[in-house]
Amino acid sequence: MKIIEIIAPAEFCETIHGIAQHFEVRNYVRGAIGDDGRCTSRMVVQDEKRQKVMDALQGALSGAEQTHILVIPLDAALPRSTEEDQAREQAARIATREELYSNVSQGSNLDGNFLLLVFLSTIVAAIGLIENNVAVVIGAMVIAPLLGPNMALALATSLGDTELMIKSFKSLLAGLLLAMAIAYITALVWPVALDSHELMSRTEVKLDSIALALASGAAAVLSLTTGLSSVLVGVMVAVALLPPAVTIGLMLGAGQYGLAEGAGLLLAVNIVSVNLSAKLVLLYRGIKPRTWWEKKRARINTVLYLIFWLISLLVLGYVVYSKGQHLLGA
């Protein structure tokens, strides 16, 4: 459950009250009218009803000025819910599209903090890969900010939001290019050890790599849509994307162009797999726009998005298979 607070002109108070009654909201409180002619209403809404209530409020208050709808976390409530209520709420737990948008849009901002985190995580990952230190590589995954742009890209197509789509794509591209550039410079001043297992394992694509990327994208969306912590799945997404990107830069800097090509193939497969599985889970969770014209635009974007990633995965899969057959023949 969460608290929805509505600050709206006084003439909409009865409308808000009607919405609360219609959806059988358990706890609804309407405050007094303030000096500015607005009233503040609060309601505690169960997870399974929150999106419907939010849609109804947005539809009713779309033309109202000086209106704000706030979703406030509810850490605890007394008396405690029964075990049956808790089980039902757990099964129905899902974040609204507004909450998802707020989470992923912030994580996909191309700002100084994002670039600094990419820079630091790349340095740490490069050291871990060169020194064959898995603990250091994992540490780099913790601070890598690559979850946001990938999730924002998938959500943008679900909502038909072209602006968010472009913004998230720019952030993802900038992050990966910066990681490659920093790794390239690192390889020029730090000898690259080709006997490092952590490094060499990122120069070839295996089935477990594809499975990891698919699972990472799916787990990331599930964590976001259920309102659970995304820290661990952020690490999973970073594992799929940052080490291959850093490996590309290191191998280019060391003059190992064939190995850089293998790392590039792994990175491409992982990007496609993460975004494809994330999109499929968003479809499964029923995340879509509110208005019919937005739904129509989002439907077109979704079809194009899925076709693009599916074809990309098939092409990359064929390339991986062909390389495997070539190695077997050799």
MARNUDO-371585 format. One record per residue: y, z, x of N, C-alpha, C in turn; residue in three letters. Coordinates in steps of 0.02 Angstrom, whole numbers. Layout:
PT    n.y    n.z    n.x   ca.y   ca.z   ca.x    c.y    c.z    c.x res
PT      Y      Z      X      Y      Z      X      Y      Z      X ALA
...
This chain:
PT    n.y    n.z    n.x   ca.y   ca.z   ca.x    c.y    c.z    c.x res
PT    -60      0     41      0      0      0     62      0     43 MET
PT    115    -29     15    180    -28     48    235    -17     -4 LYS
PT    293      3     20    351     13    -24    393    -50    -24 ILE
PT    410    -74    -83    456   -130    -90    522   -101   -117 ILE
PT    575   -109    -79    641    -85    -99    685   -145   -116 GLU
PT    716   -143   -174    758   -197   -197    830   -173   -207 ILE
PT    876   -204   -173    947   -189   -182    978   -250   -215 ILE
PT   1000   -242   -278   1023   -299   -317   1079   -278   -365 ALA
PT   1119   -326   -389   1171   -311   -438   1142   -276   -499 PRO
PT   1182   -234   -531   1158   -192   -586   1128   -232   -643 ALA
PT   1153   -293   -656   1127   -332   -712   1055   -354   -703 GLU
PT   1028   -347   -643    958   -366   -631    911   -306   -633 PHE
PT    937   -247   -646    895   -188   -645    839   -191   -698 CYS
PT    856   -214   -757    806   -219   -811    753   -272   -794 GLU
PT    774   -326   -761    727   -377   -741    677   -350   -691 THR
PT    702   -312   -643    658   -281   -593    611   -232   -626 ILE
PT    637   -193   -673    594   -146   -709    539   -183   -748 HIS
PT    557   -240   -778    507   -279   -814    452   -306   -768 GLY
PT    471   -326   -708    421   -350   -659    374   -293   -640 ILE
PT    401   -234   -630    360   -176   -613    310   -160   -669 ALA
PT    334   -165   -731    289   -152   -788    236   -207   -795 GLN
PT    256   -269   -785    210   -325   -793    151   -320   -745 HIS
PT    165   -301   -683    112   -296   -633     82   -226   -628 PHE
PT    101   -183   -675     73   -115   -680     80    -78   -613 GLU
PT    140    -80   -586    154    -44   -524    150     30   -538 VAL
PT    114     66   -496    101    137   -508    164    179   -504 ARG
PT    203    169   -453    261    211   -442    324    168   -438 ASN
PT    367    175   -486    429    136   -487    487    184   -501 TYR
PT    538    180   -459    597    223   -466    659    180   -463 VAL
PT    704    190   -509    767    154   -508    824    202   -494 ARG
PT    863    187   -443    919    231   -425    980    219   -467 GLY
PT   1031    260   -455   1094    253   -492   1133    193   -467 ALA
PT   1178    168   -508   1220    112   -489   1275    136   -442 ILE
PT   1281    104   -385   1330    125   -335   1400     99   -349 GLY
PT   1446    117   -306   1515     95   -314   1523     19   -305 ASP
PT   1476    -12   -271   1479    -85   -260   1447   -124   -317 ASP
PT   1426    -89   -371   1396   -123   -428   1324   -142   -418 GLY
PT   1291   -114   -368   1221   -129   -356   1179    -67   -365 ARG
PT   1116    -77   -382   1069    -21   -388   1010    -33   -340 CYS
PT    980     21   -320    923     18   -275    860     40   -312 THR
PT    810     -4   -312    747     11   -346    692     13   -294 SER
PT    644     58   -304    587     64   -259    522     64   -299 ARG
PT    472     31   -270    406     32   -301    353     32   -248 MET
PT    301     70   -259    243     71   -214    192     22   -242 VAL
PT    176    -29   -203    135    -84   -228     70    -89   -188 VAL
PT     15    -97   -224    -50   -105   -191    -53   -173   -157 GLN
PT    -95   -178   -106    -99   -238    -66   -116   -300   -107 ASP
PT   -162   -294   -154   -184   -353   -191   -131   -379   -238 GLU
PT    -79   -338   -253    -26   -360   -299     39   -377   -263 LYS
PT     43   -361   -198    108   -364   -164    136   -435   -162 ARG
PT     95   -485   -147    120   -553   -144    145   -577   -213 GLN
PT    109   -560   -265    130   -580   -333    195   -547   -352 LYS
PT    202   -483   -335    265   -448   -350    322   -478   -310 VAL
PT    311   -493   -247    362   -523   -205    383   -591   -232 MET
PT    335   -631   -254    351   -697   -282    393   -690   -346 ASP
PT    374   -642   -389    410   -632   -451    482   -609   -437 ALA
PT    490   -564   -390    557   -539   -373    600   -595   -344 LEU
PT    572   -635   -299    610   -690   -270    630   -741   -323 GLN
PT    584   -755   -369    600   -802   -423    655   -776   -469 GLY
PT    652   -712   -485    701   -683   -531    769   -672   -499 ALA
PT    770   -659   -434    832   -641   -400    858   -697   -354 LEU
PT    830   -757   -361    848   -811   -314    922   -829   -318 SER
PT    954   -821   -376   1024   -839   -382   1072   -781   -376 GLY
PT   1046   -722   -362   1087   -662   -358   1117   -653   -288 ALA
PT   1181   -639   -285   1214   -627   -222   1207   -553   -202 GLU
PT   1215   -540   -138   1211   -472   -111   1146   -437   -132 GLN
PT   1092   -475   -127   1026   -449   -145    981   -446    -83 THR
PT    945   -391    -77    899   -383    -21    832   -356    -47 HIS
PT    777   -386    -22    710   -361    -38    679   -339     27 ILE
PT    661   -275     32    635   -247     94    564   -224     83 LEU
PT    521   -238    131    451   -214    131    446   -160    183 VAL
PT    430    -99    162    430    -41    206    359    -13    213 ILE
PT    335     -3    274    268     24    284    261     93    254 PRO
PT    202    108    229    187    174    201    132    205    244 LEU
PT    152    253    285    105    283    333     56    332    300 ASP
PT     79    368    250     36    417    217     63    430    147 ALA
PT     19    453    103     38    468     35     -4    526      9 ALA
PT     26    570    -29     -9    626    -61      4    623   -137 LEU
PT    -45    639   -177   -114    657   -157   -151    598   -129 PRO
PT   -203    613    -90   -241    560    -58   -278    517   -109 ARG
PT   -287    453    -92   -324    408   -136   -397    427   -136 SER
PT   -430    411   -190   -502    422   -193   -538    373   -147 THR
PT   -601    388   -132   -639    343    -88   -646    274   -119 GLU
PT   -651    272   -185   -657    207   -220   -593    167   -212 GLU
PT   -535    200   -220   -471    166   -212   -461    142   -140 ASP
PT   -481    184    -93   -474    165    -22   -517    105     -5 GLN
PT   -578    104    -32   -623     47    -19   -594    -17    -49 ALA
PT   -566    -11   -110   -537    -70   -143   -476    -96   -105 ARG
PT   -434    -50    -82   -374    -69    -44   -393   -101     22 GLU
PT   -445    -74     55   -467   -102    118   -492   -173    110 GLN
PT   -529   -185     55   -556   -252     43   -501   -302     25 ALA
PT   -448   -277     -7   -395   -321    -30   -337   -325     19 ALA
PT   -342   -293     76   -286   -289    123   -268   -359    149 ARG
PT   -207   -379    138   -182   -442    163   -106   -439    164 ILE
PT    -77   -464    217     -4   -464    223     25   -521    182 ALA
PT     86   -511    156    119   -565    120    143   -618    169 THR
PT    159   -677    141    184   -730    185    249   -710    219 ARG
PT    289   -669    184    352   -647    214    340   -602    274 GLU
PT    291   -557    269    274   -513    325    246   -554    383 GLU
PT    202   -601    368    174   -644    420    229   -683    455 LEU
PT    274   -711    416    328   -752    445    370   -710    492 TYR
PT    386   -649    470    427   -605    511    392   -589    577 SER
PT    327   -576    574    289   -558    634    284   -616    684 ASN
PT    263   -674    659    251   -729    705    315   -762    729 VAL
PT    367   -764    687    430   -796    708    462   -757    765 SER
PT    457   -691    763    485   -650    817    445   -661    882 GLN
PT    380   -668    875    338   -678    934    343   -747    964 GLY
PT    375   -794    929    380   -862    955    450   -879    979 SER
PT    494   -829    983    562   -842   1006    562   -861   1080 ASN
PT    594   -917   1096    599   -939   1165    662   -908   1195 LEU
PT    655   -846   1219    712   -810   1246    695   -783   1315 ASP
PT    741   -744   1343    731   -717   1410    670   -672   1416 GLY
PT    658   -632   1364    600   -587   1366    535   -626   1368 ASN
PT    531   -679   1327    470   -720   1325    457   -751   1393 PHE
PT    509   -781   1422    501   -815   1487    485   -765   1543 LEU
PT    516   -706   1540    503   -655   1591    431   -631   1587 LEU
PT    405   -621   1526    336   -600   1519    287   -653   1543 LEU
PT    304   -716   1529    262   -771   1555    263   -771   1631 VAL
PT    322   -763   1660    329   -761   1733    287   -705   1763 PHE
PT    294   -645   1736    258   -587   1764    183   -594   1754 LEU
PT    162   -615   1695     90   -622   1682     60   -677   1726 SER
PT     99   -729   1740     74   -783   1783     64   -758   1855 THR
PT    112   -720   1880    105   -693   1948     43   -649   1953 ILE
PT     35   -605   1903    -23   -560   1903    -88   -599   1898 VAL
PT    -89   -648   1852   -150   -688   1843   -167   -728   1905 ALA
PT   -116   -756   1938   -128   -796   1999   -159   -752   2053 ALA
PT   -133   -692   2062   -161   -646   2112   -233   -629   2096 ILE
PT   -245   -614   2031   -313   -596   2011   -362   -653   2021 GLY
PT   -341   -715   2006   -385   -772   2014   -399   -787   2087 LEU
PT   -347   -785   2128   -357   -799   2200   -400   -745   2233 ILE
PT   -388   -682   2215   -425   -627   2246   -491   -612   2211 GLU
PT   -507   -650   2159   -569   -640   2122   -574   -569   2093 ASN
PT   -518   -546   2067   -514   -478   2040   -508   -482   1964 ASN
PT   -563   -469   1929   -563   -477   1856   -518   -426   1822 VAL
PT   -511   -366   1851   -468   -315   1821   -395   -337   1821 ALA
PT   -375   -368   1874   -306   -393   1879   -294   -450   1829 VAL
PT   -344   -494   1822   -339   -548   1774   -332   -521   1703 VAL
PT   -371   -471   1687   -366   -440   1620   -298   -408   1611 ILE
PT   -271   -377   1663   -205   -349   1659   -152   -401   1643 GLY
PT   -160   -461   1670   -113   -515   1655   -117   -535   1582 ALA
PT   -177   -532   1553   -185   -551   1483   -148   -503   1436 MET
PT   -144   -440   1457   -112   -390   1414    -38   -405   1404 VAL
PT     -5   -431   1456     67   -442   1451     86   -514   1435 ILE
PT     37   -559   1432     51   -629   1417     71   -637   1343 ALA
PT    128   -668   1328    153   -673   1259    134   -737   1223 PRO
PT     72   -760   1231     54   -826   1205     25   -824   1134 LEU
PT     16   -765   1106    -11   -761   1038     39   -788    987 LEU
PT    102   -766    993    153   -783    943    161   -858    930 GLY
PT    174   -899    983    184   -970    970    125  -1005    937 PRO
PT     64   -987    956      6  -1019    926     -2  -1001    852 ASN
PT      8   -937    836      3   -916    766     60   -944    724 MET
PT    119   -948    754    177   -975    719    166  -1049    703 ALA
PT    135  -1085    750    122  -1156    739     74  -1167    680 LEU
PT     22  -1126    676    -25  -1132    621      7  -1111    555 ALA
PT     46  -1056    555     78  -1033    494    131  -1082    470 LEU
PT    166  -1113    516    220  -1160    497    193  -1217    455 ALA
PT    134  -1242    472    105  -1296    432     82  -1272    364 THR
PT     59  -1209    361     38  -1181    297     96  -1174    249 SER
PT    156  -1160    276    215  -1150    235    259  -1212    231 LEU
PT    241  -1265    268    282  -1325    268    349  -1314    302 GLY
PT    351  -1270    350    414  -1251    384    420  -1291    449 ASP
PT    455  -1347    445    463  -1391    503    501  -1357    559 THR
PT    552  -1317    541    593  -1284    592    551  -1235    633 GLU
PT    508  -1196    600    465  -1149    636    413  -1187    677 LEU
PT    390  -1243    651    341  -1283    687    370  -1307    754 MET
PT    430  -1334    752    462  -1360    813    477  -1302    860 ILE
PT    502  -1247    833    519  -1188    874    457  -1161    910 LYS
PT    402  -1154    875    341  -1126    905    311  -1175    956 SER
PT    314  -1240    942    288  -1289    989    328  -1288   1054 PHE
PT    394  -1283   1049    436  -1279   1108    420  -1217   1150 LYS
PT    410  -1161   1115    395  -1098   1151    328  -1103   1187 SER
PT    278  -1130   1152    211  -1137   1183    214  -1184   1243 LEU
PT    247  -1241   1234    252  -1289   1289    290  -1260   1348 LEU
PT    346  -1227   1334    386  -1197   1388    346  -1144   1425 ALA
PT    309  -1102   1388    270  -1049   1419    216  -1077   1465 GLY
PT    180  -1128   1441    126  -1157   1482    154  -1194   1543 LEU
PT    208  -1231   1534    238  -1267   1591    265  -1219   1643 LEU
PT    296  -1164   1620    321  -1114   1667    264  -1082   1705 LEU
PT    209  -1067   1670    151  -1038   1704    124  -1084   1757 ALA
PT    119  -1149   1741     94  -1197   1791    141  -1203   1850 MET
PT    206  -1203   1837    255  -1210   1891    253  -1150   1938 ALA
PT    251  -1090   1909    249  -1030   1951    184  -1028   1992 ILE
PT    128  -1047   1960     64  -1048   1996     65  -1100   2052 ALA
PT     97  -1157   2039    102  -1209   2090    140  -1184   2151 TYR
PT    196  -1150   2139    236  -1122   2195    196  -1069   2231 ILE
PT    159  -1029   2194    118   -976   2224     66  -1006   2272 THR
PT     35  -1062   2251    -16  -1093   2293     12  -1121   2358 ALA
PT     76  -1137   2358    107  -1164   2418    117  -1111   2472 LEU
PT    122  -1048   2451    134   -994   2500     75   -947   2506 VAL
PT     25   -954   2462    -33   -909   2464    -96   -952   2465 TRP
PT   -136   -950   2517   -196   -991   2520   -242   -979   2460 PRO
PT   -264  -1033   2429   -308  -1029   2371   -381  -1027   2394 VAL
PT   -416   -974   2373   -486   -965   2392   -531  -1001   2343 ALA
PT   -563  -1055   2365   -606  -1094   2321   -674  -1061   2310 LEU
PT   -686  -1004   2343   -748   -967   2331   -739   -912   2280 ASP
PT   -680   -908   2249   -666   -858   2198   -700   -879   2132 SER
PT   -745   -837   2108   -780   -853   2046   -732   -855   1987 HIS
PT   -685   -808   1984   -637   -806   1929   -595   -870   1927 GLU
PT   -579   -897   1984   -539   -958   1987   -581  -1020   1970 LEU
PT   -638  -1026   2002   -679  -1086   1994   -709  -1091   1923 MET
PT   -719  -1034   1891   -747  -1035   1823   -698  -1066   1773 SER
PT   -634  -1070   1792   -583  -1101   1748   -573  -1175   1763 ARG
PT   -616  -1205   1802   -609  -1276   1818   -662  -1318   1782 THR
PT   -701  -1287   1739   -751  -1325   1701   -756  -1298   1630 GLU
PT   -773  -1343   1585   -778  -1324   1514   -851  -1313   1496 VAL
PT   -864  -1257   1463   -931  -1243   1438   -926  -1227   1364 LYS
PT   -984  -1224   1331   -985  -1209   1260   -958  -1140   1245 LEU
PT   -969  -1092   1291   -944  -1025   1279   -868  -1023   1281 ASP
PT   -837  -1069   1318   -764  -1073   1320   -737  -1094   1252 SER
PT   -769  -1144   1222   -748  -1167   1156   -759  -1113   1104 ILE
PT   -816  -1079   1108   -830  -1025   1060   -779   -969   1067 ALA
PT   -760   -952   1128   -710   -900   1139   -643   -919   1108 LEU
PT   -622   -981   1119   -557  -1003   1091   -558  -1004   1015 ALA
PT   -613  -1028    986   -619  -1029    913   -617   -958    884 LEU
PT   -654   -913    916   -655   -843    893   -587   -810    902 ALA
PT   -552   -827    956   -486   -797    969   -436   -816    915 SER
PT   -433   -880    898   -387   -902    846   -403   -871    779 GLY
PT   -467   -869    761   -486   -840    697   -472   -766    694 ALA
PT   -488   -730    748   -476   -658    749   -402   -642    747 ALA
PT   -361   -683    780   -289   -672    781   -260   -675    711 ALA
PT   -278   -727    673   -252   -734    605   -278   -679    560 VAL
PT   -342   -661    567   -369   -606    526   -332   -541    539 LEU
PT   -316   -528    602   -281   -466    618   -211   -466    589 SER
PT   -177   -523    591   -110   -527    565   -108   -524    489 LEU
PT   -155   -557    455   -154   -559    383   -177   -493    352 THR
PT   -215   -453    389   -236   -388    363   -190   -332    385 THR
PT   -139   -348    424    -91   -297    445   -117   -252    500 GLY
PT   -172   -271    533   -200   -230    586   -167   -247    653 LEU
PT   -179   -207    704   -149   -218    769   -173   -284    798 SER
PT   -126   -322    827   -143   -387    857   -145   -384    933 SER
PT   -144   -324    961   -143   -318   1034   -205   -347   1065 VAL
PT   -264   -326   1040   -327   -349   1070   -337   -423   1061 LEU
PT   -321   -450   1001   -331   -522    991   -278   -561   1029 VAL
PT   -220   -530   1042   -171   -562   1085   -199   -571   1155 GLY
PT   -237   -522   1178   -270   -528   1243   -321   -584   1241 VAL
PT   -359   -590   1186   -409   -643   1181   -377   -712   1184 MET
PT   -322   -721   1149   -287   -786   1150   -261   -800   1220 VAL
PT   -234   -748   1253   -209   -756   1321   -265   -775   1369 ALA
PT   -324   -745   1359   -382   -762   1402   -399   -836   1396 VAL
PT   -392   -863   1336   -409   -933   1325   -357   -981   1353 ALA
PT   -294   -959   1359   -241  -1005   1377   -210   -994   1446 LEU
PT   -195   -931   1464   -159   -920   1526   -199   -935   1589 LEU
PT   -260   -910   1597   -297   -925   1659   -306  -1000   1673 PRO
PT   -324  -1042   1622   -328  -1114   1638   -261  -1144   1659 PRO
PT   -207  -1122   1626   -141  -1148   1644   -123  -1129   1715 ALA
PT   -136  -1066   1733   -122  -1044   1802   -167  -1080   1851 VAL
PT   -229  -1091   1833   -276  -1127   1877   -252  -1198   1891 THR
PT   -224  -1231   1840   -197  -1299   1850   -144  -1298   1904 ILE
PT    -97  -1252   1899    -44  -1247   1948    -70  -1231   2017 GLY
PT   -117  -1185   2022   -145  -1166   2087   -181  -1224   2120 LEU
PT   -219  -1261   2080   -257  -1316   2109   -212  -1374   2128 MET
PT   -160  -1387   2089   -112  -1439   2108    -76  -1420   2173 LEU
PT    -58  -1356   2178    -24  -1333   2239    -69  -1336   2300 GLY
PT   -135  -1328   2289   -183  -1330   2344   -208  -1401   2359 ALA
PT   -185  -1450   2318   -207  -1519   2328   -275  -1534   2301 GLY
PT   -302  -1490   2260   -368  -1500   2230   -360  -1532   2161 GLN
PT   -346  -1596   2160   -328  -1629   2098   -387  -1636   2050 TYR
PT   -447  -1645   2076   -506  -1649   2033   -518  -1583   1997 GLY
PT   -511  -1527   2032   -519  -1462   2001   -463  -1448   1952 LEU
PT   -403  -1472   1968   -347  -1464   1921   -360  -1502   1856 ALA
PT   -392  -1559   1862   -410  -1598   1802   -459  -1560   1758 GLU
PT   -508  -1527   1790   -556  -1488   1752   -523  -1430   1717 GLY
PT   -476  -1396   1750   -439  -1342   1718   -395  -1367   1661 ALA
PT   -367  -1427   1671   -327  -1457   1618   -368  -1473   1556 GLY
PT   -429  -1496   1566   -474  -1510   1510   -491  -1445   1473 LEU
PT   -504  -1392   1511   -519  -1327   1480   -460  -1302   1440 LEU
PT   -400  -1309   1467   -340  -1286   1431   -331  -1326   1367 LEU
PT   -340  -1391   1370   -332  -1433   1311   -382  -1414   1257 ALA
PT   -445  -1404   1276   -497  -1385   1228   -480  -1318   1196 VAL
PT   -456  -1271   1236   -441  -1204   1211   -381  -1205   1163 ASN
PT   -330  -1244   1179   -271  -1249   1135   -292  -1277   1067 ILE
PT   -331  -1331   1069   -354  -1362   1007   -397  -1314    967 VAL
PT   -443  -1280    999   -489  -1235    965   -453  -1175    934 SER
PT   -406  -1145    972   -369  -1088    946   -330  -1107    884 VAL
PT   -294  -1163    887   -252  -1183    831   -293  -1207    771 ASN
PT   -348  -1240    783   -391  -1263    729   -421  -1204    691 LEU
PT   -450  -1157    727   -481  -1100    693   -428  -1056    658 SER
PT   -369  -1050    688   -316  -1011    656   -295  -1043    590 ALA
PT   -290  -1109    589   -271  -1144    528   -325  -1137    474 LYS
PT   -388  -1142    493   -442  -1136    444   -443  -1066    412 LEU
PT   -430  -1015    452   -428   -947    425   -369   -937    379 VAL
PT   -311   -967    395   -254   -963    350   -269   -996    283 LEU
PT   -305  -1052    285   -326  -1084    223   -373  -1039    183 LEU
PT   -419  -1008    218   -467   -963    186   -432   -903    154 TYR
PT   -380   -878    187   -343   -820    161   -293   -839    107 ARG
PT   -285   -903     94   -241   -925     40   -167   -917     53 GLY
PT   -146   -923    116    -75   -918    133    -41   -984    117 ILE
PT      7   -984     71     41  -1045     50    111  -1027     25 LYS
PT    155  -1078     19    224  -1065     -3    227  -1042    -76 PRO
PT    288  -1022    -97    297   -996   -165    311  -1051   -216 ARG
PT    356  -1098   -200    377  -1149   -248    333  -1211   -244 THR
PT    332  -1249   -299    286  -1306   -302    306  -1361   -253 TRP
PT    371  -1373   -242    390  -1426   -195    375  -1406   -123 TRP
PT    380  -1341   -108    360  -1318    -42    285  -1325    -32 GLU
PT    247  -1311    -86    174  -1318    -82    154  -1390    -70 LYS
PT    190  -1436   -101    174  -1507    -93    186  -1528    -20 LYS
PT    243  -1507      8    258  -1524     77    209  -1491    125 ARG
PT    191  -1428    110    144  -1392    153     74  -1424    149 ALA
PT     55  -1449     91    -10  -1480     84    -16  -1542    129 ARG
PT     38  -1581    131     39  -1640    175     35  -1620    248 ILE
PT     75  -1570    266     74  -1546    336      6  -1519    356 ASN
PT    -26  -1483    309    -92  -1454    323   -144  -1508    336 THR
PT   -144  -1560    294   -192  -1615    302   -182  -1649    370 VAL
PT   -119  -1665    385   -104  -1698    449   -123  -1653    508 LEU
PT   -108  -1589    501   -122  -1540    554   -197  -1536    568 TYR
PT   -236  -1530    514   -309  -1525    522   -339  -1589    551 LEU
PT   -315  -1647    527   -340  -1711    553   -325  -1717    627 ILE
PT   -264  -1699    646   -244  -1704    717   -289  -1661    761 PHE
PT   -298  -1596    742   -336  -1551    784   -410  -1569    784 TRP
PT   -437  -1591    726   -508  -1611    723   -522  -1671    767 LEU
PT   -478  -1722    762   -487  -1782    803   -480  -1763    877 ILE
PT   -431  -1720    892   -422  -1699    961   -483  -1664    988 SER
PT   -513  -1620    947   -572  -1583    969   -631  -1630    979 LEU
PT   -638  -1679    934   -693  -1727    941   -685  -1769   1005 LEU
PT   -624  -1791   1018   -612  -1831   1078   -625  -1789   1140 VAL
PT   -599  -1728   1142   -610  -1685   1200   -683  -1667   1207 LEU
PT   -717  -1656   1150   -788  -1641   1153   -828  -1699   1183 GLY
PT   -808  -1760   1166   -841  -1819   1194   -829  -1823   1269 TYR
PT   -767  -1808   1290   -751  -1809   1361   -793  -1757   1399 VAL
PT   -798  -1697   1370   -837  -1643   1401   -910  -1664   1406 VAL
PT   -937  -1693   1352  -1007  -1715   1352  -1018  -1770   1404 TYR
PT   -971  -1817   1409   -978  -1872   1456   -977  -1846   1528 SER
PT   -933  -1798   1541   -930  -1770   1609   -994  -1732   1625 LYS
PT  -1022  -1698   1575  -1085  -1663   1586  -1142  -1711   1601 GLY
PT  -1144  -1766   1563  -1197  -1816   1576  -1188  -1849   1644 GLN
PT  -1126  -1859   1664  -1113  -1890   1730  -1137  -1844   1786 HIS
PT  -1124  -1779   1778  -1146  -1731   1829  -1221  -1728   1833 LEU
PT  -1254  -1731   1773  -1327  -1729   1773  -1356  -1791   1806 LEU
PT  -1324  -1848   1794  -1347  -1910   1824  -1338  -1911   1899 GLY
PT  -1283  -1877   1921  -1271  -1875   1993  -1320  -1829   2028 ALA
